[in-house]
Amino acid sequence: MPSKNPEDLTIEMQALYAMFEQDMRAAGLRYILTCTYRSQLEQDALYAQGRLGIEEVNRLRLKAGLHGITPSENKIVTKARHSRHTDREAFDIAILDHDGKINWKIIAYKAAGKIGKNLGLRWGGDFNSIKDYPHFEYAGSLDKGVLGA
C-alpha cells in the first residue's frame, strides 16, 4: 500500500512538505495527505490501468498490495511508468470542505497549487498532459547540501 507518512519522503521533500503544511494551515486550508512513497510495483499496477484487461490489472494490483477494481474503474490514471513517488520526491493531498469531506473539485486545489509553487514545488495542476491537481513534487528548489543530504 502507498505510504501517507511524510517521513518516507527524501530529506529535501520532508522539509518542503513541512513548509507546505505550515503555509496551508496559515491559509486556513484543510487537507489530508493521501500518498507519499509508492513502490514500483504499485506504480506498475496504476500504469496498467486502462491499458490492460481487468484480470491482468487486478493481478498486478493485488501483487502490489492494492485492492482490486471493477471493469468500469479500469481507466488510465497515469502516463508515468516511473513516478516521483517511487523516488520519494512527491506527495498527494485531498482538500477537505468545511464538513471535513474530500472535495475533488479543481477549484479547491488552486490555492494549494499556488502555495506549493511558492515553495518551489512542481504542481500537478500545471502538467501539460494529464492534470494531477492533488500532486506536488520536488523540483530541485533546495540546496541538498543545506539539508545535509
C-alpha positions in Angstrom: 0.0 0.0 0.0 1.2 3.5 -0.7 2.6 5.4 2.2 0.9 8.5 3.7 3.9 9.2 6.0 6.0 12.4 5.3 9.0 10.6 6.9 9.0 8.3 3.9 10.0 11.2 1.7 13.6 12.3 1.0 15.0 14.8 3.5 14.5 17.6 0.9 10.9 16.7 0.4 10.3 16.4 4.2 11.5 20.0 4.6 9.3 21.2 1.7 6.3 19.3 3.0 6.7 20.8 6.5 6.7 24.3 4.9 3.8 23.3 2.7 1.8 22.1 5.8 2.6 25.3 7.7 1.6 27.5 4.8 -1.6 25.5 4.2 -2.5 25.9 7.9 -1.7 29.6 7.8 -4.1 30.0 4.8 -6.8 28.1 6.6 -6.8 25.3 4.0 -7.7 21.9 5.4 -6.4 18.7 3.7 -5.2 15.2 4.2 -2.1 13.6 2.9 -3.1 10.7 0.6 0.3 9.5 -0.7 4.0 10.0 -0.2 6.1 6.9 -1.2 4.8 4.4 -3.7 6.6 1.2 -4.7 7.4 0.5 -8.4 5.0 -2.5 -8.1 2.2 -0.1 -7.2 3.2 2.3 -10.0 3.3 -0.6 -12.5 -0.3 -1.6 -11.4 -1.5 2.0 -11.8 0.2 2.3 -15.2 -1.5 -0.9 -16.4 -5.0 0.5 -15.7 -6.8 1.3 -18.9 -4.0 -0.3 -20.9 -4.5 -4.0 -19.9 -7.6 -6.2 -19.3 -9.2 -6.1 -15.9 -7.9 -9.5 -14.9 -4.3 -8.5 -15.6 -4.8 -5.1 -13.9 -6.2 -6.7 -10.8 -3.5 -9.4 -10.7 -0.9 -6.6 -10.7 -2.9 -4.5 -8.2 -3.2 -7.5 -5.8 0.6 -8.3 -6.2 1.3 -4.7 -5.2 -1.0 -4.9 -2.2 -3.7 -2.8 -3.7 -7.4 -3.7 -3.8 -9.0 -4.9 -7.0 -11.0 -2.6 -9.2 -14.1 -3.0 -11.3 -14.1 -3.0 -15.1 -15.7 0.5 -15.1 -12.7 1.7 -12.9 -10.2 0.3 -15.4 -9.3 3.7 -16.8 -5.9 5.3 -17.4 -4.9 7.1 -14.3 -1.2 7.9 -15.0 1.0 8.4 -18.0 4.1 7.7 -15.9 5.8 4.3 -15.9 8.1 5.8 -13.3 6.8 8.3 -10.7 8.4 10.8 -8.5 6.5 8.9 -5.7 8.8 5.9 -6.3 11.8 8.3 -5.8 10.2 9.6 -2.5 10.1 13.0 -4.1 6.3 13.6 -4.3 3.2 13.8 -2.2 -0.5 13.9 -3.0 -3.2 15.6 -0.9 -7.0 15.8 -0.8 -8.6 19.1 0.1 -11.3 18.9 2.8 -14.5 21.0 2.7 -16.0 22.7 5.8 -17.6 19.4 6.8 -14.4 17.5 6.6 -15.3 15.7 3.4 -13.0 15.4 0.5 -13.5 18.0 -2.2 -12.3 16.8 -5.6 -13.4 20.0 -7.5 -10.4 21.5 -9.4 -11.0 25.0 -8.0 -10.4 23.7 -4.5 -6.8 22.9 -5.4 -5.8 26.2 -7.0 -4.8 27.9 -3.7 -2.8 24.8 -2.6 -1.1 24.8 -6.0 -0.1 28.4 -5.5 1.3 27.6 -2.1 3.3 24.6 -3.4 4.7 26.6 -6.3 5.7 29.5 -4.0 7.8 26.9 -2.1 9.4 25.8 -5.4 7.4 22.6 -5.8 6.2 21.4 -9.2 2.4 21.2 -9.1 0.5 18.6 -11.0 -2.2 21.1 -11.9 0.4 22.6 -14.3 1.2 19.4 -16.1 0.8 19.5 -19.8 -0.8 16.1 -20.3 -2.9 14.6 -17.5 -3.6 17.2 -14.9 -2.9 15.9 -11.4 -4.3 18.7 -9.1 -3.6 16.9 -5.8 0.1 16.2 -6.7 3.2 18.1 -5.7 6.8 17.0 -6.5 10.4 18.0 -5.9 11.7 20.5 -8.5 15.3 20.8 -7.1 14.4 24.0 -5.3 16.5 23.4 -2.2 20.3 23.1 -1.9 20.8 19.5 -0.9 24.0 20.5 1.0 22.0 22.8 3.2 19.9 19.9 4.4 22.8 17.6 4.8 21.8 15.1 2.1 
